[in-house]
Amino acid sequence: MSVTPPPAPSSASDPVFLNNPYTGHPSLTPLEADVLWEYAKLAANVKQVASKAKGLSKEPDEQLLARLRDLEKKMGLVLTLFKASIWGVINEQQ
């Protein structure tokens, strides 16, 4: 049973995305103000991703977990075959 987490605040409604709060600051050059604004937008995006990841980790999707288990088994087989081929190459060189 999968529960959808509550929607995170939209980027468009977040005030940090609407206008640059650092514009016109007397201690900052325009470039520094733009860089700080980009960092603020990045921080808002990271918070949004973290909240969505937290929602996913509370109640994982069973179908996704089953698919990931299948993938893990296949990757284990690929790793075993890769190790065997490396071992074969090493033995041929000796």
Sine and cosine of phi, psi and omega as CSV:
sin_phi,cos_phi,sin_psi,cos_psi,sin_omega,cos_omega
0.00,0.00,0.81,-0.58,-0.06,-1.00
-0.95,-0.32,0.73,-0.68,0.03,-1.00
-0.93,-0.36,0.78,-0.63,0.00,-1.00
-0.99,0.15,0.79,-0.62,0.02,-1.00
-0.93,0.37,0.39,-0.92,0.03,-1.00
-0.89,0.46,0.56,-0.83,-0.05,-1.00
-0.90,0.43,0.65,-0.76,0.05,-1.00
-0.98,0.21,0.39,-0.92,0.02,-1.00
-0.86,0.51,0.66,-0.75,-0.03,-1.00
-0.95,0.33,0.54,-0.84,-0.02,-1.00
-0.89,0.46,-0.58,0.81,-0.06,-1.00
-0.93,0.38,-0.52,0.86,-0.03,-1.00
-1.00,0.06,-0.19,0.98,0.01,-1.00
-0.96,0.28,0.81,-0.59,-0.08,-1.00
-0.89,0.46,-0.40,0.92,-0.02,-1.00
-0.92,0.40,-0.38,0.93,-0.02,-1.00
-1.00,0.00,-0.26,0.97,-0.09,-1.00
-0.99,0.16,-0.73,0.69,0.03,-1.00
-0.52,-0.85,0.37,-0.93,-0.06,-1.00
-0.99,0.16,0.93,-0.37,-0.01,-1.00
-0.96,0.29,-0.20,0.98,-0.04,-1.00
-1.00,-0.06,-0.12,0.99,0.00,-1.00
-0.90,0.43,0.72,-0.69,0.05,-1.00
0.99,0.13,0.07,1.00,0.04,-1.00
-0.94,0.35,0.74,-0.67,-0.11,-0.99
-0.92,0.40,-0.41,0.91,-0.05,-1.00
-1.00,-0.01,-0.05,1.00,-0.10,-0.99
-0.88,-0.47,0.61,-0.79,0.17,-0.99
-0.98,0.21,0.30,-0.95,0.04,-1.00
-0.84,0.54,-0.61,0.79,0.02,-1.00
-0.91,0.42,-0.69,0.72,0.02,-1.00
-0.89,0.45,-0.63,0.78,0.04,-1.00
-0.89,0.45,-0.67,0.74,0.03,-1.00
-0.91,0.42,-0.65,0.76,0.00,-1.00
-0.90,0.43,-0.69,0.72,0.03,-1.00
-0.89,0.45,-0.60,0.80,0.04,-1.00
-0.91,0.42,-0.66,0.75,0.05,-1.00
-0.89,0.46,-0.65,0.76,0.06,-1.00
-0.90,0.44,-0.62,0.79,0.04,-1.00
-0.91,0.42,-0.67,0.75,0.04,-1.00
-0.91,0.41,-0.65,0.76,0.04,-1.00
-0.88,0.47,-0.68,0.73,0.01,-1.00
-0.89,0.46,-0.64,0.77,0.04,-1.00
-0.90,0.44,-0.66,0.75,0.03,-1.00
-0.91,0.41,-0.65,0.76,0.01,-1.00
-0.91,0.42,-0.65,0.76,0.05,-1.00
-0.88,0.47,-0.65,0.76,0.00,-1.00
-0.91,0.42,-0.69,0.72,0.03,-1.00
-0.90,0.43,-0.66,0.76,0.00,-1.00
-0.90,0.44,-0.64,0.77,0.00,-1.00
-0.93,0.37,-0.61,0.79,0.04,-1.00
-0.93,0.37,-0.64,0.77,0.02,-1.00
-0.91,0.42,-0.61,0.79,0.03,-1.00
-0.90,0.44,-0.65,0.76,0.05,-1.00
-0.90,0.44,-0.60,0.80,0.02,-1.00
-0.95,0.32,-0.55,0.83,-0.06,-1.00
-0.97,0.23,-0.36,0.93,0.00,-1.00
-0.93,0.36,-0.70,0.71,0.00,-1.00
-0.70,-0.72,1.00,-0.05,-0.07,-1.00
-0.93,0.37,0.46,-0.89,0.02,-1.00
-0.98,0.21,0.88,-0.48,-0.07,-1.00
-0.90,0.43,-0.61,0.79,0.01,-1.00
-0.91,0.41,-0.66,0.75,0.04,-1.00
-0.90,0.43,-0.67,0.75,0.02,-1.00
-0.88,0.48,-0.66,0.76,0.02,-1.00
-0.89,0.45,-0.67,0.74,0.02,-1.00
-0.92,0.40,-0.62,0.79,0.03,-1.00
-0.93,0.38,-0.58,0.82,0.06,-1.00
-0.90,0.44,-0.68,0.74,0.06,-1.00
-0.87,0.49,-0.69,0.72,0.02,-1.00
-0.89,0.45,-0.64,0.77,0.01,-1.00
-0.89,0.46,-0.66,0.75,0.03,-1.00
-0.89,0.45,-0.69,0.72,0.01,-1.00
-0.90,0.43,-0.65,0.76,0.02,-1.00
-0.91,0.41,-0.57,0.82,0.07,-1.00
-0.89,0.45,-0.66,0.75,0.04,-1.00
-0.91,0.42,-0.69,0.72,0.02,-1.00
-0.88,0.48,-0.68,0.73,0.01,-1.00
-0.90,0.44,-0.67,0.74,0.02,-1.00
-0.88,0.47,-0.71,0.71,0.01,-1.00
-0.91,0.41,-0.60,0.80,0.03,-1.00
-0.90,0.43,-0.71,0.70,0.02,-1.00
-0.88,0.47,-0.64,0.77,0.01,-1.00
-0.90,0.43,-0.65,0.76,0.00,-1.00
-0.93,0.36,-0.61,0.79,0.07,-1.00
-0.89,0.45,-0.69,0.73,0.02,-1.00
-0.87,0.49,-0.64,0.77,0.03,-1.00
-0.90,0.44,-0.67,0.74,0.01,-1.00
-0.91,0.42,-0.67,0.74,0.01,-1.00
-0.90,0.44,-0.67,0.74,0.01,-1.00
-0.92,0.40,-0.56,0.83,0.04,-1.00
-0.92,0.39,-0.56,0.83,-0.04,-1.00
-0.95,0.30,-0.44,0.90,-0.03,-1.00
-1.00,0.10,0.00,0.00,0.00,0.00
